[in-house]
Amino acid sequence: MGKLKGKSAIVTASAGAGIGQTVARTLAREGANVVISDAHAKRPYTVAEELSGTYGVKCLPFRCDVTNREDVESMVEMACDEFGRIDILVNNAGIDRPEPVWEMSDETWNLVMDVNLKGAFYCCRAVLPIMIKQRYGKIVNLSSVVAWTGGEEDGAAYIAAKAGIQGFTRAVAHQVGKYNINVNAVAPGLAFNPFLSKLRPREYFEKIRSNFVIKRDGIPQDIANAILFLVSDDADYITGECLCVSGGWFMH
Ligand SMILES: NC(=O)c1ccc[n+]([C@@H]2O[C@H](COP(=O)([O-])OP(=O)(O)OC[C@H]3O[C@@H](n4cnc5c(N)ncnc54)[C@H](O)[C@@H]3O)[C@@H](O)[C@H]2O)c1
């Protein structure tokens, strides 16, 4: 406990029931002040209040659609005004629209690429001048094992975007290493949350479970633990990497 005392963080899409909120909770538990940022209008307020009350840190709600440049820039400005610095950025926002590529509309392709990939670009572009000035920063971008496997029934846009996140991570890591900024990615396998079971048929999960070496489903806390390591000073000498957290579903 207290690994991130005095640090401040932004976690995008952190008001849902999955990885984002669990990451925000884990960073708050470790003493960081956290911006609870999400496209949802109301949920960031509830989550921020709960986390501030539980962990005694400052959690600030902010409605931010990561595909909207103005939203992202206002969020970063607010975080900087309130916290004085931004040490950690977790680009968690991501959506999938599983449709066969020959039926995929321009709108689906653009939306999925925008949320998963352009959102990470917008957030990095807004936060990096601050981190460069501080000569300190930790960024983690969310990829997925399907970037390697090609997916089970995931959409081509999602897989392209999650593979793109890995290239983007390496490119940014190269550019900012000299400013003492680490940029890494985490690739979850399955991190089960209640919404996923509504999105996919039971057979989908049974098929992917057969690949797990560790014979249980992943949970959001498994991913948050890996992200906590990467944003902590224990990972100071790690950059440009993509850490796969999939219970051995995919090994590379
Ligand atoms: N859950 C998994 O099994 C799994 C597997 C591989 C990769 N991932 C990746 O991990 C990340 C988190 O996934 P999760 O399923 O745990 O969901 P999550 O609970 O972390 O995120 C859901 C939240 O995202 C918000 N959101 C949606 N579009 C947004 C936008 N444009 N801007 C800001 N917020 C937006 C929603 O309002 C919701 O509150 C995603 O990038 C996902 O692609 C998840």
PDBQT file of the ligand as one rigid body, heavy atoms in Angstrom, charges set to zero:
ROOT
HETATM    1  N1  LIG A 301     -12.465  -7.078 -20.750  1.00  0.00    +0.000 N 
HETATM    2  C1  LIG A 301     -11.703  -7.871 -21.491  1.00  0.00    +0.000 C 
HETATM    3  O1  LIG A 301     -11.812  -9.088 -21.468  1.00  0.00    +0.000 OA
HETATM    4  C2  LIG A 301     -10.673  -7.233 -22.401  1.00  0.00    +0.000 A 
HETATM    5  C3  LIG A 301      -9.847  -8.070 -23.173  1.00  0.00    +0.000 A 
HETATM    6  C4  LIG A 301      -8.868  -7.478 -23.970  1.00  0.00    +0.000 A 
HETATM    7  C5  LIG A 301      -8.736  -6.110 -24.009  1.00  0.00    +0.000 A 
HETATM    8  N2  LIG A 301      -9.575  -5.325 -23.263  1.00  0.00    +0.000 N 
HETATM    9  C6  LIG A 301      -9.406  -3.876 -23.335  1.00  0.00    +0.000 C 
HETATM   10  O2  LIG A 301      -9.354  -3.358 -22.010  1.00  0.00    +0.000 OA
HETATM   11  C7  LIG A 301      -9.995  -2.085 -21.954  1.00  0.00    +0.000 C 
HETATM   12  C8  LIG A 301     -11.077  -2.100 -20.895  1.00  0.00    +0.000 C 
HETATM   13  O3  LIG A 301     -12.113  -2.994 -21.250  1.00  0.00    +0.000 OA
HETATM   14  P1  LIG A 301     -13.286  -3.447 -20.279  1.00  0.00    +0.000 P 
HETATM   15  O4  LIG A 301     -14.104  -4.424 -21.046  1.00  0.00    +0.000 OA
HETATM   16  O5  LIG A 301     -12.758  -3.891 -18.980  1.00  0.00    +0.000 OA
HETATM   17  O6  LIG A 301     -14.185  -2.139 -20.119  1.00  0.00    +0.000 OA
HETATM   18  P2  LIG A 301     -14.136  -0.931 -19.027  1.00  0.00    +0.000 P 
HETATM   19  O7  LIG A 301     -15.142  -1.197 -17.960  1.00  0.00    +0.000 OA
HETATM   20  O8  LIG A 301     -12.750  -0.682 -18.595  1.00  0.00    +0.000 OA
HETATM   21  O9  LIG A 301     -14.642   0.282 -19.931  1.00  0.00    +0.000 OA
HETATM   22  C9  LIG A 301     -16.032   0.528 -20.121  1.00  0.00    +0.000 C 
HETATM   23  C10 LIG A 301     -16.239   2.031 -20.062  1.00  0.00    +0.000 C 
HETATM   24  O10 LIG A 301     -15.763   2.610 -21.289  1.00  0.00    +0.000 OA
HETATM   25  C11 LIG A 301     -16.481   3.810 -21.466  1.00  0.00    +0.000 C 
HETATM   26  N3  LIG A 301     -16.299   4.290 -22.840  1.00  0.00    +0.000 N 
HETATM   27  C12 LIG A 301     -16.780   3.742 -23.973  1.00  0.00    +0.000 A 
HETATM   28  N4  LIG A 301     -16.464   4.514 -25.028  1.00  0.00    +0.000 NA
HETATM   29  C13 LIG A 301     -15.754   5.572 -24.539  1.00  0.00    +0.000 A 
HETATM   30  C14 LIG A 301     -15.183   6.727 -25.125  1.00  0.00    +0.000 A 
HETATM   31  N5  LIG A 301     -15.289   6.972 -26.449  1.00  0.00    +0.000 N 
HETATM   32  N6  LIG A 301     -14.521   7.593 -24.334  1.00  0.00    +0.000 NA
HETATM   33  C15 LIG A 301     -14.437   7.387 -22.999  1.00  0.00    +0.000 A 
HETATM   34  N7  LIG A 301     -15.009   6.324 -22.382  1.00  0.00    +0.000 NA
HETATM   35  C16 LIG A 301     -15.647   5.426 -23.149  1.00  0.00    +0.000 A 
HETATM   36  C17 LIG A 301     -17.922   3.383 -21.153  1.00  0.00    +0.000 C 
HETATM   37  O11 LIG A 301     -18.721   4.504 -20.840  1.00  0.00    +0.000 OA
HETATM   38  C18 LIG A 301     -17.723   2.445 -19.950  1.00  0.00    +0.000 C 
HETATM   39  O12 LIG A 301     -17.919   3.112 -18.723  1.00  0.00    +0.000 OA
HETATM   40  C19 LIG A 301     -10.476  -1.804 -23.373  1.00  0.00    +0.000 C 
HETATM   41  O13 LIG A 301      -9.503  -1.056 -24.074  1.00  0.00    +0.000 OA
HETATM   42  C20 LIG A 301     -10.604  -3.189 -23.974  1.00  0.00    +0.000 C 
HETATM   43  O14 LIG A 301     -10.538  -3.175 -25.374  1.00  0.00    +0.000 OA
HETATM   44  C21 LIG A 301     -10.545  -5.863 -22.472  1.00  0.00    +0.000 A 
ENDROOT
TORSDOF 0
